[in-house]
Amino acid sequence: MRYKCLVFDHDDTVVNSTATIHYPSFVAYLEQYFPDKSCSLEHYFLKNFDPGFIPMCKGEYGMTDADLEVEYRFWQDYVRTRIPQAYPGIRQIMERHKAEGGQLCVVSHSVDKNILRDYRENGLPEPDLVFGWEQPVERRKPDPWPLQEIMRRLDLAPSELLMIDDLKPGYDMAKAAGVDFAAVGWANDIPEIEAFMRRNCRLYCKTVEELAAFLR
C-alpha cells in the first residue's frame, strides 16, 4: 500500500453532508435568529474553505460566542435526525485498505458521535481514531495536533500518512505536519476552490474513482 494510514475528513469527503444537511441547518438558523441575513450554498462552501465557519459567523454575521453556542445546539438538533449518504466508492476504498492491514482515521469539524453514526449507517469500517469538534479549538484543524497525535498513538512517520480533505484547513494541517495531502473535489464545482487545490496540492481528485486509482 502507498500509505499505512489514510486520514479522512468527514463532511463532503466521505459523506455528502454540506448541501444536504449542514447548509440547510445554517439557513434555518439564520431564518430564526438572524432573519435579515442570508447565505447562498456557494458562499457557504467558499467561506468554510477559507477563512472557516467561525470566522465567517463572527465577521460576516456579527455572531457572539453566545450566538455560536445557540447555533451549535441548533445544528446538533438538526443533524440528529438526518444521516448523510457516503459517496459511492468510498466504502470500497476503506475496506480494501483495512483488508491490506492499513489503518483509517478521521479528522473533522463534525462531532465524534455523529461521525461514528454515519460510518455505521453507511456500512463503513470503524475508524481507528477520530478527532472531531470536541477537541479544544487550539487542537482542531488547521492545527497539526490531530495528525501529530495520530502519528504518536499509531507509531507512524509523516510519510506513512495521507490526509484526504476537500477544504483548506485540512491542507494547512497536513502541510504543517509534513503529511502528504490529497485534495478532493467531488462535493462542489466552485472554481476558486478547485483552482487553489490544483495549484497547491500534490494530488487533486475530482472523482472518488481517481482517488481509488491513486491508492491502488
Accessible surface in RSA format (square Angstrom, percent):
REM  Atomic radii and reference values for relative SASA: ProtOr
REM  Chains: A
REM  Algorithm: Lee & Richards
REM  Probe-radius: 1.40
REM  Slices: 20
REM RES _ NUM      All-atoms   Total-Side   Main-Chain    Non-polar    All polar
REM                ABS   REL    ABS   REL    ABS   REL    ABS   REL    ABS   REL
RES MET A   1   107.68  55.8  28.90  19.1  78.77 187.6  40.73  34.6  66.95  88.7
RES ARG A   2   127.43  53.5  93.68  47.8  33.75  80.4  30.34  41.5  97.10  58.8
RES TYR A   3    13.47   6.3  10.33   5.9   3.15   8.2   8.12   6.1   5.35   6.6
RES LYS A   4   109.49  53.4 108.38  66.5   1.11   2.6  62.02  55.8  47.47  50.6
RES CYS A   5     0.00   0.0   0.00   0.0   0.00   0.0   0.00   0.0   0.00   0.0
RES LEU A   6     1.57   0.9   1.57   1.1   0.00   0.0   1.57   1.1   0.00   0.0
RES VAL A   7     0.00   0.0   0.00   0.0   0.00   0.0   0.00   0.0   0.00   0.0
RES PHE A   8     0.18   0.1   0.18   0.1   0.00   0.0   0.18   0.1   0.00   0.0
RES ASP A   9     8.22   5.8   8.22   8.2   0.00   0.0   0.05   0.1   8.16   8.1
RES HIS A  10     1.09   0.6   1.09   0.8   0.00   0.0   1.09   1.1   0.00   0.0
RES ASP A  11    25.14  17.6  23.11  23.0   2.03   4.8  11.99  28.2  13.15  13.1
RES ASP A  12     4.09   2.9   4.09   4.1   0.00   0.0   0.00   0.0   4.09   4.1
RES THR A  13     0.00   0.0   0.00   0.0   0.00   0.0   0.00   0.0   0.00   0.0
RES VAL A  14     0.00   0.0   0.00   0.0   0.00   0.0   0.00   0.0   0.00   0.0
RES VAL A  15     0.00   0.0   0.00   0.0   0.00   0.0   0.00   0.0   0.00   0.0
RES ASN A  16    54.30  37.4  53.37  51.6   0.93   2.2   5.68  13.7  48.62  47.0
RES SER A  17     0.99   0.8   0.99   1.3   0.00   0.0   0.99   2.1   0.00   0.0
RES THR A  18    12.19   8.7  12.19  12.4   0.00   0.0   1.67   2.2  10.52  15.9
RES ALA A  19    40.29  37.0  25.93  40.0  14.36  32.7  25.93  36.5  14.36  38.0
RES THR A  20    71.94  51.2  50.20  50.9  21.74  51.8  55.46  74.5  16.47  24.9
RES ILE A  21     7.46   4.2   7.46   5.6   0.00   0.0   7.46   5.4   0.00   0.0
RES HIS A  22    19.52  10.7  17.85  12.4   1.67   4.3  16.46  17.0   3.06   3.6
RES TYR A  23    40.12  18.7  40.12  22.8   0.00   0.0  23.55  17.7  16.57  20.4
RES PRO A  24    38.34  27.9  31.15  28.4   7.19  26.1  35.14  29.0   3.21  19.9
RES SER A  25     0.53   0.5   0.53   0.7   0.00   0.0   0.44   0.9   0.09   0.1
RES PHE A  26     1.12   0.6   0.88   0.5   0.24   0.6   0.90   0.5   0.21   0.6
RES VAL A  27    40.39  26.6  40.31  36.5   0.08   0.2  40.37  35.1   0.01   0.0
RES ALA A  28    30.49  28.0  26.15  40.4   4.34   9.9  27.02  38.0   3.48   9.2
RES TYR A  29     1.54   0.7   1.54   0.9   0.00   0.0   0.04   0.0   1.49   1.8
RES LEU A  30     3.39   1.9   3.39   2.4   0.00   0.0   3.39   2.4   0.00   0.0
RES GLU A  31   120.50  69.2 102.29  77.4  18.22  43.4  42.82  82.8  77.69  63.4
RES GLN A  32   113.43  63.4  84.09  61.5  29.34  69.9  33.33  70.9  80.10  60.8
RES TYR A  33   100.26  46.8  75.48  42.9  24.78  64.5  53.04  39.9  47.21  58.2
RES PHE A  34    33.40  16.7  32.04  19.8   1.36   3.5  33.40  20.3   0.00   0.0
RES PRO A  35   105.43  76.8  76.90  70.1  28.53 103.7  78.45  64.8  26.98 167.7
RES ASP A  36   121.69  85.2  80.33  80.0  41.36  97.8  51.53 121.3  70.16  70.0
RES LYS A  37    80.02  39.0  66.81  41.0  13.21  31.5  25.29  22.8  54.73  58.3
RES SER A  38    97.23  82.2  77.43 103.3  19.80  45.6  44.21  94.1  53.02  74.3
RES CYS A  39    14.05  10.6   0.00   0.0  14.05  33.0   5.48  13.9   8.57   9.2
RES SER A  40    63.59  53.7  51.58  68.8  12.01  27.7  48.92 104.2  14.67  20.5
RES LEU A  41    62.64  34.9  59.30  42.4   3.33   8.4  59.30  41.6   3.33   9.0
RES GLU A  42    91.14  52.3  86.43  65.4   4.71  11.2  25.85  50.0  65.30  53.3
RES HIS A  43    55.64  30.4  54.09  37.6   1.55   4.0  35.34  36.4  20.30  23.6
RES TYR A  44    15.44   7.2  15.44   8.8   0.00   0.0   2.95   2.2  12.49  15.4
RES PHE A  45     9.35   4.7   9.14   5.7   0.21   0.5   9.35   5.7   0.00   0.0
RES LEU A  46    42.59  23.7  40.26  28.8   2.33   5.9  40.26  28.3   2.33   6.3
RES LYS A  47    58.96  28.8  58.96  36.2   0.00   0.0  11.12  10.0  47.83  50.9
RES ASN A  48    28.96  20.0  25.20  24.4   3.76   9.1   7.16  17.2  21.81  21.1
RES PHE A  49    15.60   7.8  14.51   9.0   1.08   2.8  14.51   8.8   1.08   3.1
RES ASP A  50    74.42  52.1  64.75  64.4   9.66  22.9   7.38  17.4  67.04  66.9
RES PRO A  51    76.78  56.0  53.94  49.2  22.84  83.0  55.53  45.8  21.25 132.0
RES GLY A  52     9.65  11.9   0.00   N/A   9.65  11.9   9.65  26.5   0.00   0.0
RES PHE A  53    43.06  21.5  36.83  22.8   6.23  16.2  36.83  22.3   6.23  17.8
RES ILE A  54    48.58  27.6  47.38  35.3   1.21   2.9  47.38  34.1   1.21   3.3
RES PRO A  55    65.06  47.4  52.84  48.2  12.22  44.4  59.47  49.1   5.59  34.8
RES MET A  56     1.90   1.0   0.00   0.0   1.90   4.5   1.90   1.6   0.00   0.0
RES CYS A  57     0.00   0.0   0.00   0.0   0.00   0.0   0.00   0.0   0.00   0.0
RES LYS A  58    95.08  46.4  82.30  50.5  12.79  30.4  42.51  38.3  52.58  56.0
RES GLY A  59    67.62  83.4   0.00   N/A  67.62  83.4  34.74  95.3  32.87  73.6
RES GLU A  60    72.03  41.4  49.12  37.2  22.91  54.5  36.51  70.6  35.52  29.0
RES TYR A  61    12.71   5.9   7.62   4.3   5.08  13.2   6.37   4.8   6.34   7.8
RES GLY A  62    53.71  66.2   0.00   N/A  53.71  66.2  32.91  90.3  20.79  46.6
RES MET A  63     7.03   3.6   0.00   0.0   7.03  16.7   0.00   0.0   7.03   9.3
RES THR A  64    77.09  54.8  70.60  71.6   6.49  15.5  73.38  98.6   3.71   5.6
RES ASP A  65   101.86  71.3  90.92  90.5  10.94  25.9  38.70  91.1  63.16  63.0
RES ALA A  66    70.87  65.2  59.87  92.4  11.00  25.0  66.97  94.3   3.90  10.3
RES ASP A  67    39.92  28.0  39.47  39.3   0.45   1.1   0.45   1.1  39.47  39.4
RES LEU A  68    23.43  13.0  20.09  14.4   3.33   8.4  20.42  14.3   3.01   8.1
RES GLU A  69    86.75  49.8  84.15  63.7   2.60   6.2  33.16  64.1  53.59  43.8
RES VAL A  70    42.03  27.7  41.46  37.5   0.57   1.4  41.46  36.0   0.57   1.5
RES GLU A  71    10.27   5.9  10.27   7.8   0.00   0.0   0.00   0.0  10.27   8.4
RES TYR A  72    65.53  30.6  65.40  37.2   0.13   0.3  45.95  34.5  19.58  24.1
RES ARG A  73   124.29  52.2 121.77  62.1   2.51   6.0  59.36  81.1  64.92  39.3
RES PHE A  74    43.16  21.6  36.39  22.5   6.77  17.6  40.97  24.8   2.20   6.3
RES TRP A  75    33.97  13.6  33.97  16.4   0.00   0.0  32.32  17.2   1.65   2.7
RES GLN A  76    14.08   7.9  12.36   9.0   1.72   4.1  10.39  22.1   3.68   2.8
RES ASP A  77    83.53  58.5  74.60  74.3   8.93  21.1  25.52  60.1  58.01  57.9
RES TYR A  78    42.71  19.9  38.35  21.8   4.36  11.3  22.46  16.9  20.24  25.0
RES VAL A  79     6.02   4.0   6.02   5.4   0.00   0.0   6.02   5.2   0.00   0.0
RES ARG A  80   130.27  54.7 113.53  57.9  16.74  39.9  62.64  85.6  67.64  41.0
RES THR A  81   107.80  76.7  73.83  74.8  33.98  81.0  73.63  98.9  34.18  51.7
RES ARG A  82    94.34  39.6  89.94  45.8   4.41  10.5  27.87  38.1  66.47  40.3
RES ILE A  83    70.89  40.3  49.54  36.9  21.35  51.5  49.54  35.7  21.35  57.9
RES PRO A  84     7.14   5.2   3.49   3.2   3.64  13.2   7.14   5.9   0.00   0.0
RES GLN A  85   121.83  68.1 120.11  87.8   1.72   4.1  55.24 117.6  66.59  50.5
RES ALA A  86    22.15  20.4   8.19  12.6  13.96  31.8   8.19  11.5  13.96  37.0
RES TYR A  87    27.17  12.7  23.66  13.5   3.52   9.1  24.46  18.4   2.71   3.3
RES PRO A  88   114.31  83.3 100.38  91.5  13.92  50.6 112.14  92.6   2.17  13.5
RES GLY A  89    26.26  32.4   0.00   N/A  26.26  32.4  18.47  50.7   7.79  17.4
RES ILE A  90     0.00   0.0   0.00   0.0   0.00   0.0   0.00   0.0   0.00   0.0
RES ARG A  91    92.46  38.8  91.82  46.8   0.65   1.5  14.33  19.6  78.13  47.4
RES GLN A  92    87.52  48.9  84.14  61.5   3.38   8.1  50.58 107.7  36.95  28.0
RES ILE A  93     2.77   1.6   1.92   1.4   0.85   2.0   1.92   1.4   0.85   2.3
RES MET A  94     0.07   0.0   0.07   0.0   0.00   0.0   0.07   0.1   0.00   0.0
RES GLU A  95    71.46  41.0  66.24  50.1   5.22  12.4  28.90  55.9  42.56  34.7
RES ARG A  96    73.46  30.8  66.86  34.1   6.61  15.7  49.84  68.1  23.63  14.3
RES HIS A  97    12.48   6.8  10.17   7.1   2.31   5.9   4.82   5.0   7.66   8.9
RES LYS A  98    70.29  34.3  55.27  33.9  15.02  35.8  37.33  33.6  32.97  35.1
RES ALA A  99    90.67  83.4  46.60  71.9  44.06 100.2  59.02  83.1  31.64  83.8
RES GLU A 100    97.29  55.9  68.70  52.0  28.58  68.1  41.17  79.6  56.12  45.8
RES GLY A 101    62.58  77.2   0.00   N/A  62.58  77.2  34.47  94.6  28.11  63.0
RES GLY A 102     6.22   7.7   0.00   N/A   6.22   7.7   0.76   2.1   5.47  12.2
RES GLN A 103    49.18  27.5  49.18  35.9   0.00   0.0  12.77  27.2  36.41  27.6
RES LEU A 104     1.70   0.9   1.70   1.2   0.00   0.0   1.70   1.2   0.00   0.0
RES CYS A 105     0.27   0.2   0.00   0.0   0.27   0.6   0.00   0.0   0.27   0.3
RES VAL A 106     0.52   0.3   0.52   0.5   0.00   0.0   0.52   0.4   0.00   0.0
RES VAL A 107     1.84   1.2   1.84   1.7   0.00   0.0   1.84   1.6   0.00   0.0
RES SER A 108     3.17   2.7   0.14   0.2   3.03   7.0   0.00   0.0   3.17   4.4
RES HIS A 109    62.45  34.1  56.65  39.4   5.80  14.8  36.20  37.3  26.25  30.5
RES SER A 110     4.87   4.1   4.79   6.4   0.08   0.2   1.49   3.2   3.38   4.7
RES VAL A 111     5.94   3.9   5.92   5.4   0.02   0.0   5.92   5.1   0.02   0.0
RES ASP A 112    37.43  26.2  37.43  37.3   0.00   0.0  13.38  31.5  24.05  24.0
RES LYS A 113   125.78  61.4 117.46  72.1   8.33  19.8  78.97  71.1  46.81  49.9
RES ASN A 114    13.73   9.5  13.72  13.3   0.01   0.0   4.07   9.8   9.66   9.3
RES ILE A 115     0.00   0.0   0.00   0.0   0.00   0.0   0.00   0.0   0.00   0.0
RES LEU A 116    55.65  31.0  55.21  39.5   0.44   1.1  55.21  38.8   0.44   1.2
RES ARG A 117    30.76  12.9  30.76  15.7   0.00   0.0  29.46  40.3   1.30   0.8
RES ASP A 118     5.15   3.6   5.15   5.1   0.00   0.0   0.00   0.0   5.15   5.1
RES TYR A 119     3.71   1.7   3.71   2.1   0.00   0.0   2.52   1.9   1.19   1.5
RES ARG A 120   163.41  68.6 139.08  70.9  24.33  57.9  75.85 103.7  87.56  53.1
RES GLU A 121   108.90  62.5  75.04  56.8  33.86  80.6   7.93  15.3 100.96  82.4
RES ASN A 122    29.74  20.5   9.67   9.3  20.07  48.3   8.79  21.1  20.96  20.3
RES GLY A 123    46.22  57.0   0.00   N/A  46.22  57.0  34.91  95.8  11.30  25.3
RES LEU A 124    13.20   7.4   0.22   0.2  12.97  32.6   0.68   0.5  12.52  33.7
RES PRO A 125    25.30  18.4  13.31  12.1  11.99  43.6  24.82  20.5   0.47   2.9
RES GLU A 126   133.46  76.6 117.98  89.3  15.48  36.8  38.63  74.7  94.83  77.4
RES PRO A 127    11.16   8.1   0.15   0.1  11.02  40.0   0.15   0.1  11.02  68.5
RES ASP A 128    60.09  42.1  31.36  31.2  28.73  67.9  10.13  23.8  49.96  49.8
RES LEU A 129    28.50  15.9  24.95  17.9   3.54   8.9  28.50  20.0   0.00   0.0
RES VAL A 130    27.69  18.2   9.22   8.3  18.47  44.5   9.22   8.0  18.47  50.1
RES PHE A 131     5.96   3.0   4.43   2.7   1.52   4.0   4.55   2.8   1.41   4.0
RES GLY A 132     1.97   2.4   0.00   N/A   1.97   2.4   0.00   0.0   1.97   4.4
RES TRP A 133    45.86  18.4  44.68  21.6   1.18   2.8  34.95  18.6  10.91  17.7
RES GLU A 134    93.04  53.4  59.85  45.3  33.18  79.0  60.12 116.3  32.91  26.9
RES GLN A 135    36.83  20.6  35.11  25.7   1.72   4.1   2.57   5.5  34.26  26.0
RES PRO A 136    64.91  47.3  53.29  48.6  11.62  42.2  64.87  53.6   0.03   0.2
RES VAL A 137   101.69  66.9  90.37  81.8  11.32  27.3  90.37  78.5  11.32  30.7
RES GLU A 138   114.23  65.6  99.35  75.2  14.88  35.4  66.10 127.9  48.13  39.3
RES ARG A 139   100.35  42.1 100.35  51.2   0.00   0.0   6.15   8.4  94.20  57.1
RES ARG A 140    40.97  17.2  36.18  18.4   4.80  11.4   9.25  12.6  31.72  19.2
RES LYS A 141    12.22   6.0   8.21   5.0   4.01   9.6   6.44   5.8   5.78   6.2
RES PRO A 142    71.31  52.0  66.30  60.4   5.00  18.2  66.49  54.9   4.82  29.9
RES ASP A 143    53.21  37.3  46.62  46.4   6.59  15.6  12.57  29.6  40.64  40.5
RES PRO A 144    28.67  20.9  28.67  26.1   0.00   0.0  28.67  23.7   0.00   0.0
RES TRP A 145    44.23  17.8  44.23  21.4   0.00   0.0  33.96  18.1  10.28  16.7
RES PRO A 146     1.35   1.0   1.35   1.2   0.00   0.0   1.35   1.1   0.00   0.0
RES LEU A 147     0.00   0.0   0.00   0.0   0.00   0.0   0.00   0.0   0.00   0.0
RES GLN A 148    84.61  47.3  78.90  57.7   5.71  13.6  27.83  59.2  56.78  43.1
RES GLU A 149    18.91  10.9  17.57  13.3   1.33   3.2   0.86   1.7  18.04  14.7
RES ILE A 150     0.00   0.0   0.00   0.0   0.00   0.0   0.00   0.0   0.00   0.0
RES MET A 151    22.27  11.5  19.43  12.9   2.83   6.7  18.04  15.3   4.22   5.6
RES ARG A 152   165.85  69.6 139.02  70.9  26.84  63.9  75.60 103.3  90.26  54.7
RES ARG A 153   125.30  52.6  91.46  46.6  33.84  80.6  31.20  42.6  94.09  57.0
RES LEU A 154    39.29  21.9  23.64  16.9  15.65  39.3  27.88  19.6  11.42  30.7
RES ASP A 155   131.48  92.1 112.55 112.0  18.93  44.8  33.10  77.9  98.38  98.1
RES LEU A 156    21.58  12.0   6.66   4.8  14.92  37.5   9.40   6.6  12.19  32.8
RES ALA A 157    45.57  41.9  39.23  60.5   6.33  14.4  43.55  61.3   2.01   5.3
RES PRO A 158    55.79  40.7  55.70  50.8   0.09   0.3  55.70  46.0   0.09   0.6
RES SER A 159    85.07  71.9  65.53  87.5  19.54  45.0  53.40 113.7  31.67  44.4
RES GLU A 160    39.77  22.8  38.34  29.0   1.44   3.4  18.50  35.8  21.27  17.4
RES LEU A 161     0.01   0.0   0.00   0.0   0.01   0.0   0.00   0.0   0.01   0.0
RES LEU A 162     1.09   0.6   1.09   0.8   0.00   0.0   1.09   0.8   0.00   0.0
RES MET A 163     0.00   0.0   0.00   0.0   0.00   0.0   0.00   0.0   0.00   0.0
RES ILE A 164     0.00   0.0   0.00   0.0   0.00   0.0   0.00   0.0   0.00   0.0
RES ASP A 165     0.99   0.7   0.99   1.0   0.00   0.0   0.00   0.0   0.99   1.0
RES ASP A 166     3.47   2.4   2.38   2.4   1.09   2.6   2.10   4.9   1.37   1.4
RES LEU A 167    33.35  18.6  33.35  23.9   0.00   0.0  33.35  23.4   0.00   0.0
RES LYS A 168    48.02  23.4  48.02  29.5   0.00   0.0  19.89  17.9  28.13  30.0
RES PRO A 169    16.07  11.7  15.66  14.3   0.40   1.5  16.07  13.3   0.00   0.0
RES GLY A 170     0.14   0.2   0.00   N/A   0.14   0.2   0.00   0.0   0.14   0.3
RES TYR A 171    25.44  11.9  25.26  14.4   0.18   0.5  15.20  11.4  10.24  12.6
RES ASP A 172    42.28  29.6  37.07  36.9   5.21  12.3  16.06  37.8  26.22  26.2
RES MET A 173     0.00   0.0   0.00   0.0   0.00   0.0   0.00   0.0   0.00   0.0
RES ALA A 174     0.38   0.3   0.38   0.6   0.00   0.0   0.38   0.5   0.00   0.0
RES LYS A 175   148.03  72.2 123.96  76.1  24.07  57.3  84.54  76.1  63.48  67.6
RES ALA A 176    64.90  59.7  26.49  40.9  38.41  87.4  38.17  53.8  26.73  70.8
RES ALA A 177    12.38  11.4   0.00   0.0  12.38  28.2   4.65   6.5   7.73  20.5
RES GLY A 178    53.93  66.5   0.00   N/A  53.93  66.5  36.15  99.2  17.79  39.8
RES VAL A 179     9.17   6.0   0.00   0.0   9.17  22.1   1.12   1.0   8.06  21.9
RES ASP A 180    49.99  35.0  45.02  44.8   4.97  11.8   5.14  12.1  44.85  44.7
RES PHE A 181    11.54   5.8   8.73   5.4   2.81   7.3   8.73   5.3   2.81   8.1
RES ALA A 182     0.00   0.0   0.00   0.0   0.00   0.0   0.00   0.0   0.00   0.0
RES ALA A 183     0.00   0.0   0.00   0.0   0.00   0.0   0.00   0.0   0.00   0.0
RES VAL A 184     2.59   1.7   0.00   0.0   2.59   6.2   0.00   0.0   2.59   7.0
RES GLY A 185     6.63   8.2   0.00   N/A   6.63   8.2   6.48  17.8   0.16   0.4
RES TRP A 186    39.93  16.0  13.03   6.3  26.90  63.2  17.45   9.3  22.48  36.5
RES ALA A 187    23.07  21.2   0.75   1.2  22.32  50.8   3.60   5.1  19.48  51.6
RES ASN A 188    23.89  16.5  11.28  10.9  12.61  30.4  14.52  35.0   9.36   9.1
RES ASP A 189   115.38  80.8  90.29  89.9  25.09  59.3  35.37  83.2  80.01  79.8
RES ILE A 190    11.51   6.5  10.17   7.6   1.34   3.2  10.72   7.7   0.79   2.1
RES PRO A 191    96.30  70.2  86.73  79.1   9.57  34.8  94.12  77.7   2.18  13.6
RES GLU A 192    99.83  57.3  88.28  66.8  11.55  27.5  57.65 111.5  42.18  34.4
RES ILE A 193     7.94   4.5   7.94   5.9   0.00   0.0   7.94   5.7   0.00   0.0
RES GLU A 194    45.01  25.8  44.54  33.7   0.48   1.1  11.81  22.9  33.20  27.1
RES ALA A 195    50.29  46.2  40.16  62.0  10.13  23.0  47.69  67.2   2.60   6.9
RES PHE A 196    34.76  17.4  34.48  21.4   0.28   0.7  34.48  20.9   0.28   0.8
RES MET A 197     0.58   0.3   0.58   0.4   0.00   0.0   0.58   0.5   0.00   0.0
RES ARG A 198   130.07  54.6 105.74  53.9  24.33  57.9  46.08  63.0  83.99  50.9
RES ARG A 199   169.84  71.3 131.50  67.0  38.35  91.3  75.83 103.6  94.01  57.0
RES ASN A 200    59.56  41.1  33.67  32.5  25.89  62.3   5.97  14.4  53.58  51.8
RES CYS A 201    17.59  13.3   0.00   0.0  17.59  41.3   2.66   6.7  14.93  16.1
RES ARG A 202   148.89  62.5 105.57  53.8  43.32 103.1  56.70  77.5  92.19  55.9
RES LEU A 203    34.80  19.4  32.48  23.2   2.32   5.8  34.80  24.4   0.00   0.0
RES TYR A 204    28.86  13.5   9.12   5.2  19.74  51.4   6.23   4.7  22.63  27.9
RES CYS A 205     0.74   0.6   0.74   0.8   0.00   0.0   0.00   0.0   0.74   0.8
RES LYS A 206    50.55  24.7  47.19  29.0   3.35   8.0  46.29  41.7   4.26   4.5
RES THR A 207    55.02  39.1  53.35  54.1   1.68   4.0  52.37  70.3   2.66   4.0
RES VAL A 208    11.14   7.3   9.71   8.8   1.44   3.5   9.71   8.4   1.44   3.9
RES GLU A 209   116.96  67.1 111.89  84.6   5.07  12.1  68.33 132.2  48.63  39.7
RES GLU A 210    83.26  47.8  75.16  56.9   8.10  19.3  37.16  71.9  46.10  37.6
RES LEU A 211     0.00   0.0   0.00   0.0   0.00   0.0   0.00   0.0   0.00   0.0
RES ALA A 212    10.20   9.4  10.20  15.7   0.00   0.0  10.20  14.4   0.00   0.0
RES ALA A 213    58.14  53.5  42.41  65.4  15.73  35.8  43.23  60.9  14.91  39.5
RES PHE A 214    31.60  15.8  22.83  14.1   8.77  22.8  31.03  18.8   0.57   1.6
RES LEU A 215    20.44  11.4   9.61   6.9  10.83  27.2   9.61   6.7  10.83  29.1
RES ARG A 216   181.02  76.0 128.71  65.6  52.31 124.5  83.46 114.1  97.55  59.1
END  Absolute sums over single chains surface
CHAIN  1 A     9863.1       7815.5       2047.6       5286.0       4577.1
END  Absolute sums over all chains
TOTAL          9863.1       7815.5       2047.6       5286.0       4577.1
